[in-house]
């Protein structure tokens, strides 16, 4: 009798262990399924947002192309697509900092003002960027040494290849730089520069930036540029500049927002060429509150 009771007790314990194990398995599978559903939903939301952003940029470019005269400086173009009203910002690229031409002092100012680095580390990292760009040739063992070309930044993401640049630092610099500029001599046109670049030119002096923006945005001729480093600025005719950065923000679900930027060349290649050519793009998802 005792033996049968003991055997029955052991069988019950075994059954309870099996039930508990199955319960844990079910809970684990359910959690995994929920996580997969969440991940798929986020990916779908991002794809939809990217499609909306690209469509908005295309519509804004059409508006830009049919303007009777090319307007100097940054423009805000309103477009309606899929029932949404979106604001697209168009900025000539000569208002950004050229990764391939900027002198060390401009890169150092960028790292201090935009990335918050102290002067010493900023100068050291600026020198590392210049060294990566100017002193390291493209390596190809099949090429004759004389055929090797100087290594250049092909996209802002190439900053991550420079020792000392992590993703957080890159993310703060990316909106202010371009790898597609040529012929600017490393100088920046303040008439087309966004506020972040103007802050770099003014060594972080917010009052200089605010005064200049107030004059520039009001259309006042001869806006005061005396507060900027004269060695780092140019005053090119941005009205004929064919390279633009198009920016748009698209609201996603779950309190997120997609910031999308696309660099384009307008009307390059003659009459039979496409009306514009995409030369680069960047997107980032942030919280709607800006965090």
C-alpha positions, 0 to 999 in steps of 0.5 A: 500500500505504501509503495503504491502511494509513493508511486502515485505521489511520484507520478503526480509530482512528475505530472506537475513538473511536466505541466509547469514546464509546458506552461513556461514553454507556452509563456516563452513562445507567447513572449517571442511571438509578441516581440516578433509582432512588435518588431514587424510592426516597427519595420512596417511603420519605418518602411511606410514612413520612408516611402512617405518621405521620399514621395514628399521630397519628389513633389517638393523637387518638382516645385523647385524645378518649375520656379521661374527663378532659383531662390537663394538660401533655404526654402520651405516647400509645402506638399500634400500626399496621402492625406498628409500636409508635409513641410520639406526644407530645401537647402543648397549644400554650399551651406554645409561643411564639406568633409573632403575640403574643410580645413582643420580649424573648421572641423575643430570648431564643428567638433567643439560646437556641434559635438560638445568636445573640449578644444584639445580633444576637438583639435586632435580628432579634427587632425585625425579626420584630415589624416584619414582623408588626405594622407591615406591612399585608397589601397588596392594591391592590384594597382600600380602605386602611381594609380592609387588615388587619395582616399575621400569621404563618399558619405557622412557615414564614412566618419565612422571609419575614423578612429575616435568617431562613435555613432553618437558623435556621428549622429550629431555631425551628420546633419551639418556636413556633406561629402558631395561638395566640390569647388567650395575650397572648404568654405561655407556660404552663410546665406544658405547655412542652417542654424547649426552650421552658423553656430559653428562659424560663430564659435557657438555665439548664439546672439551672433546666429540669432542676429544674422538669421533675423536679418537673413530671413527678413530678406534684408540685404547685406546681413551682418556676417562680421560675427563669423570667422572670415577665413571659413566663409564664402559668399557664392551665388547660391541661387544657381547652386545645383546641389540641395539637401532636402529634409522632411519629418514624418510622424510614425506610430508609438510616439516616433518620428522619422527624420529623412534627408536626401541630397540631390543634384538638380538639372545636371547632365543636359536636356536629356538627363533626368530632372534630378539625381539622388546622390545620398540619403540619411534617415533617423527615427527619434521620439516625437518629443525630439529625444 
